[in-house]
Amino acid sequence: MHRVDLRAGTVAGLRLGDGVIKAVGEGPWGPWAAGMSAPHLVRLTADGPVPFAGGRRLRRGLALPDGSLVGIDVHAGLFRWTAPGRPPERLGEGPFAHLAADGPGWLTLDRAGAVTRWRVDAPPERVTTEPGAQTLATGGPAGTRVALAGRGRVRWWDAEARGELPEPGGAPTLALALDATGARLAAGDALGGVFVFDLPSGALRATLPGHTERVVDLAFLPDGDLLSVSWDGSARLWAVGDAQ
């Protein structure tokens, strides 16, 4: 495992045993990683991995604006750490498929397709249900635009508009990303296809060939470029602002 500066090209080696790594991310206490072998969840420091208290095998994790870390377990459960040395609070049973930032809180997508809004100081609130949905993303100012994919379509909405797009590659969409403005939506599918749409028009802006296996994660960088990660073992950086 490595930590890479995509612009400077510098690489820092970060080691977490020899087991399978399920998730990595930037958290309120620096970079973290979750693996299948103990310790399951660690902070990555210059002196080596430091275990979280009550570490879980996270599939995804998210740093919250209040300085805590929330994550969904590989098998079931939603957990929140307020400090790495303090056991987490269990917030939900799951099983959960995905989570994404949502202003001061976050959204979860469960295996039944239910999207729920969570706040630290308020009860969870059901937003919508989309049977068959596999992934979701948020973007725009304060994460106000939401997209989710499943059963051959991608749906998106915000406070002022909503729309629906067909899955362009003919394969299930496994990853979505919205940029910081909410004006561009990226979708990655099970055949390695990456597609970028303009919103709210829904026009296909770019088709990005290159991956040979399923695309499992997408992220827009602060400068507007798109990062895609695939089971083919590659991560690709796309200058989508220039793509036609």
N, C-alpha and C positions, 0 to 999 in steps of 0.2 A: 504494500500500500504506500502511496506517495501523496504528498501535498504539493500541488503544482501552481505556480503563478503563470496564468495563461498569457500574460502580456510580456513579462520579463523573461519567461522561459526557465526560471529557477525551479529546482525540484528538491524537496526535503523528504527523506525517507522516514516513514512512521511505521513501526512494527507492532503487530498485535497477534503474536503467536503464529501458529500454522493452520488454524481453523478457517472455516468459511466466514467471511464478513458480510453481514446482511444489510448494514446501513452505516452511513457516515454523515457528518454534518458539522456546521459551526454553531456552537451553543453559547449561552451566557458566560460559560467558564472556559471558552476556547474550543478547539476541535474535539469531537468525540467520535467513537466508533462502537458498533454493537456487533458481536460475533456469536457463532453457535457454540463455541467452547468457552469455558470459564477463564477469566472473568467475562461475563456477557456484555457489560456496558462499561466503557472506560473513557476518561479524559486522556487526550494524547498530549503529553508534555515533553520537553527536551530531555527529561530524565526517564522517560518511558511511560507506559500506560498506568493510570491511576484509577482504580475501580470506583464506580458510583456505589453508594449504599443501596441495597436492594436492587442491584442491576438486573435488567430484563433483556431479553433477546429482541430488541426493537427492529421493526421493519422500516419505520420512519420516525423521525423526531423533528421537532420544531422549537426554535427559540422564541419565547414570547416577549412582548414589550416590557412586561413587568420584571424581566430578569430571571424567569424560570424556564424549565425545559419540559415539554410535553411530548409523549411518544406513544405509538401503538405497538403492542407486543406481537411477536411472530404468531403466536397461537390465538390469543384473545386478550382483551383488556386495554384500557387507556390509562396512562399513568402520568403524573406531573411531579417533577422534582423542583423544590424551591432552593435546594443547595445540594451539591454533589455528595456531601457526607451525611445527608439526612434521608431516611427512607422515603420513597415516593408515596403520594396519595393516589389511590385507585379511584378513577372517576367513572369508569364504565366497563361493562363486561365484554362487549363486542359479540362476535368477531368483527373487526374493522378492516376495511380494504384500503383506506387512504385518509390523509388529513392534509389541510392546507391553512395558511394564514388567513385571518379574517379580522383586520383592524386590531383591536386590543385583545382579541381571542383567536379562535380557530374554528374550522369546520371539520367534521368527520363524515366519511362515507362508509356505511356498513355493508355487509354482504347481502343484505336484502335491498340495497339501493337507496336507503334512507340517508338524507343529508341533514345533519344536525349542527346548529350553531351553539358554541360553547363560550362562556365568559367566566372569568375567575370568580366574580362576585354575583353571579346570577344563575338560575336553573337553566339546563340545556333546553333549546328550542328547536323543534322540527321545522325545517325549511321546505323540503320537498322530498318526494320519493320517486326514483327512476329505476324500476326493476331491471336488472341486468347491467347496471352501471358498474364500471371497473375502476375508474379514476376520475379525479376532479382537480381543478386548478382555480386560483383566484388571482386577480390583477387589478390594475387601475388604482386611482387614488384610494388609499386605505383598504385596498382589496375589495372594492365595491362591485366588481364584475366577476361572475362565477361561471365556470364551464364544467360540464361532465359528459362522459362518453359511455355508450353501451348500446347493444342491440342495433348496430348499424347506423347510429346517428350521434352527432355531437350537439348538445344543447348549451346555450349560454344565456345569461340574463343579468340585468342590473336594475336599479330603481327606475330607469326611464325606458328601457327597451329590452327585447328578448328575441332570440332567433334560434334556428335549427339548421344544421349542415349535415349532409351525408358523409359517411366515412369514405374519404376519397380514394384510398388504395384498395378497397375491396376486402380488407382484413381488419380484425378487431383493433380498435385503438387502445393502446396500453399506457400511453403517457400524454399529458397535456401540459401546456404552459401558456400563460398570459403575460404580456410585457407590463412594464410599470404604468403605462398609459391606458392599458386595457384595449388598445386599438389593434393589436396583433395577437393572434391565437396560433400556437404551434401544436401539431398532433403527430405522434409517432405510433407506428402500428406493428403488428406481429410479423410482418414480412420485411421489416427494416426500413419502411418508407417514412419520410419526414415531410410534412406539409405545413405551409404557413398561410394563414388567411388574414384578410383585412376585415375588421369589424367597425361598424355594424353591417356593412354591405354583404359580408360573407364571401367576397371574391377570393379565389385562390391566388395568392401572391407569388408563391414559389413551391416547386417540388424539388426536394433535395435528395438526390440519389447518393449511394455510397455504402450504407450499412447493409450487411448481408444476413443479419439475424435480427430478432425482435428488438425494438427500441423500448427501453425500460425507464428512461428518465429524460426530461427536457428541462432547461432553465434558460430564461433570458438574462443576460448579464446587464449590469448597469449602463453600459454603452450601447445596448440594443442588439448586440450579437447574440446568437443562439448556441447553446451547448447541448449536444445530444449524446446519450450513453446507450450502448447496445450490448447484447449478449455475444456479439462477434468479437468482443474484447477491446473495442475502440471507443474513444470519446472524440467527437468531432466538433469543431468550432466553425459556425457559419456566419458570414457577413450578410445577414439577411436584409439589411438596409439597402444593399446593392443588388440583391437577387431579383431576377425577372421571372 
